Amino acid sequence: MIKVLDEHERTMAFAEVALGQIKSLRQTAIPRNYEIWYVYATGYNSPLNKIINETLARNGKLTESDLEQIYETYLSQIKINDRIDKVGARVIGEIDDVMTLISDALGMSASYDNSLAGAAQKLSVAHNSDEVKVIVETLVQSTREMRETNKALEDRLTLSKSQISNLQQSLEAIRAESLTDPLTGLGNRKYFDRSIEAAVQTALANGEPLSLLMFDIDHFKSFNDSYGHLTGDQVLRLVGMSLKQTIKGQDITARYGGEEFAVVLPNTALRQALTVADHIRRAVMAKELKKKSTGEILGRVTISVGVSMLKPGDDTDSLIERADACLYAAKRNGRNRVICEVDPEYAAENHSEVA
């Protein structure tokens, strides 16, 4: 009873610390934030504690983007790994069961072989039909048992094949989930990092063009501050939906982080990429944002887009850096626009940075 009470008090202390942090930092008391601070209070996840302490020391606060990134990096992946481990353990258990059954069947087969050998020897020295009849009846019984064993093994293997196939599908679903942003349904940052690296290597190896769009939502912070984070989430979903409706085929879409998104366009030159970027910009702007709780029309969402194109000798980082610089130029020059590397605004931006 004392141990149970101690555990209760200990976990309640962690809960109080978690809620205290949420209150003091004026964060939304959603399950994700509570989980982050509860784990922080336990001290069991030292990398999480380290990044939180460093971010607070540097900025004095944790933004929604910070919290989301912390959760994705230090908590959600652990959950996914746990689920993978559980499915893996079930696969191993299934294989162990089948191996035991096969071992038993092999033992039965060896026994049957011995019965056949013994019967052959007895038949060679049998003196009358009665002795032969006894030997044959024994063989029939052994054969029946062997057939039943083989049937049981066949049925078990069929069942096992089905179960392992289902477990394999579960692993594929978990893998897909680990690469998907739950809010927008687009690829997440991990998916983007993997995909762009592979796309860049393919483009360089084959001498094919490749373009990158980096964009974020204009005045996103004001949506959150004015209407709350639920409306902010609605804005993110709206942009995600626009991307899904606009981007098809081999093109790669992902939520890069916070309110920033990325689109990788394999086998696409700069002029085509600019057309795609403007198509996305117009598709987002065409949708009217409505507050679900009240039906209030909140206006339209706009995005700023930066576009870069892969150059000979480029690597992934330099491609991203140039697209990001173009995005920054688009925001500095009035937002709701597309800017690429050959535009004078980008050149002016780079010149001012050098100066």
C-alpha positions, -999 to 999 in steps of 0.1 A, spaced: 0 0 0 29 24 8 45 17 -26 12 24 -44 9 56 -25 45 66 -32 39 60 -69 7 81 -68 25 110 -51 55 107 -74 34 108 -106 12 136 -93 43 156 -86 54 152 -122 19 162 -133 20 194 -112 54 203 -127 41 198 -162 10 219 -156 31 245 -139 54 249 -169 24 251 -193 9 279 -171 41 299 -166 50 298 -203 13 304 -212 11 275 -236 -20 256 -247 -29 227 -223 -32 202 -251 -21 165 -246 11 170 -267 23 199 -246 14 181 -214 33 150 -225 64 170 -233 65 187 -199 56 155 -180 85 137 -197 106 168 -189 96 166 -153 106 129 -150 141 136 -164 141 102 -182 147 117 -216 178 137 -212 181 149 -249 146 163 -246 155 182 -214 187 195 -230 170 209 -261 142 225 -240 167 241 -216 189 254 -244 159 268 -263 145 286 -232 180 300 -223 183 313 -259 148 326 -265 131 327 -232 101 308 -246 90 278 -266 69 286 -297 43 262 -311 68 253 -338 94 245 -312 70 223 -292 60 205 -324 96 199 -334 105 187 -299 76 162 -299 83 149 -334 121 145 -326 122 133 -291 88 116 -283 68 105 -314 98 85 -328 101 66 -295 65 56 -297 69 45 -333 100 25 -323 81 9 -295 53 -2 -318 78 -15 -343 95 -35 -315 61 -50 -305 52 -60 -340 88 -74 -344 84 -94 -312 51 -109 -325 68 -119 -358 96 -136 -339 70 -153 -317 51 -165 -347 83 -179 -363 93 -196 -330 59 -213 -329 62 -225 -365 98 -237 -359 86 -258 -329 59 -273 -350 83 -281 -378 107 -297 -353 79 -319 -339 70 -328 -375 106 -338 -383 106 -359 -352 74 -376 -363 89 -381 -398 120 -398 -383 98 -420 -362 77 -429 -393 109 -438 -412 119 -461 -383 85 -477 -385 89 -483 -422 123 -498 -417 111 -520 -389 81 -531 -409 103 -541 -438 125 -562 -416 95 -579 -399 79 -586 -433 110 -603 -445 108 -629 -417 70 -631 -414 58 -668 -414 20 -664 -419 -7 -640 -429 -16 -631 -394 19 -617 -387 17 -598 -420 -17 -584 -411 -4 -571 -378 26 -554 -395 3 -538 -421 -21 -525 -395 8 -509 -376 20 -493 -409 -15 -480 -416 -17 -465 -381 17 -449 -385 8 -435 -419 -25 -421 -405 -6 -403 -377 19 -390 -402 -8 -377 -425 -25 -359 -395 8 -344 -385 14 -331 -420 -21 -317 -422 -17 -299 -389 17 -285 -401 1 -274 -434 -28 -256 -416 -4 -239 -392 19 -227 -419 -11 -213 -438 -23 -195 -407 12 -183 -400 16 -170 -435 -15 -150 -431 -6 -136 -397 30 -127 -408 15 -109 -439 -8 -89 -416 21 -80 -393 41 -70 -424 12 -47 -434 12 -33 -398 50 -25 -401 44 -8 -435 16 13 -419 38 23 -390 66 31 -414 43 53 -435 30 70 -403 66 77 -392 71 96 -424 38 115 -424 28 148 -408 -3 140 -388 -19 174 -392 -17 179 -430 -12 143 -442 18 154 -462 53 140 -457 71 151 -426 106 165 -423 122 130 -421 104 121 -453 116 153 -470 152 148 -459 152 112 -473 134 120 -505 153 151 -515 186 135 -510 176 106 -532 161 129 -558 192 151 -560 215 121 -563 194 107 -592 192 141 -610 230 146 -607 237 110 -619 214 113 -649 220 149 -658 183 157 -653 169 190 -641 155 193 -606 138 222 -589 128 229 -553 100 251 -539 102 264 -503 72 283 -491 56 294 -459 23 310 -449 22 347 -447 13 363 -414 8 328 -398 16 340 -363 -12 366 -365 -37 339 -373 -26 320 -341 -26 352 -320 -59 365 -333 -80 333 -336 -62 306 -316 -41 276 -325 -71 255 -337 -76 281 -364 -39 280 -371 -41 242 -375 -70 248 -399 -48 271 -420 -21 244 -421 -46 218 -432 -59 242 -459 -24 246 -474 -18 208 -471 -51 202 -490 -42 227 -517 -8 209 -522 -24 175 -525 -49 188 -551 -22 206 -570 9 183 -569 7 149 -585 29 120 -598 66 119 -589 67 153 -572 75 152 -535 55 173 -510 63 178 -473 57 200 -443 92 212 -437 85 225 -402 60 249 -385 43 269 -413 69 261 -439 64 236 -467 86 222 -495 80 207 -529 107 188 -548 101 187 -586 122 160 -603 129 164 -640 116 199 -638 134 230 -651 132 265 -635 105 279 -659 82 249 -653 89 251 -615 78 288 -615 46 278 -632 39 251 -606 48 275 -577 24 302 -589 -3 275 -594 1 265 -558 1 301 -547 -32 308 -565 -48 276 -553 -41 285 -517 -53 321 -521 -85 308 -538 -97 291 -506 -117 312 -481 -109 305 -445 -139 301 -422 -138 297 -384 -155 263 -377 -169 272 -343 -187 304 -354 -188 303 -392 -170 336 -393 -152 343 -425 -116 350 -417 -104 360 -452 -79 343 -475 -45 327 -468 -15 337 -489 20 321 -492 54 333 -502 75 310 -524 112 306 -531 124 285 -561 158 271 -567 172 248 -594 199 222 -591 232 232 -606 262 210 -616 283 202 -585 254 212 -562 245 193 -531 212 192 -512 222 218 -486 231 244 -512 199 238 -531 178 243 -500 198 273 -489 191 291 -522 154 283 -522 153 295 -486 170 328 -496 145 332 -524 117 327 -499 132 353 -476 134 377 -506 97 370 -514 87 379 -479 109 410 -478 94 422 -510 57 422 -501 47 385 -496 22 366 -517 47 361 -545 71 337 -561 108 346 -564 136 325 -579 174 327 -583 173 347 -615 150 374 -601 166 408 -593 150 407 -558 171 376 -550 202 392 -564 196 423 -543 191 402 -512 223 384 -517 242 416 -525 230 432 -493 240 401 -473 275 402 -488 278 439 -482 
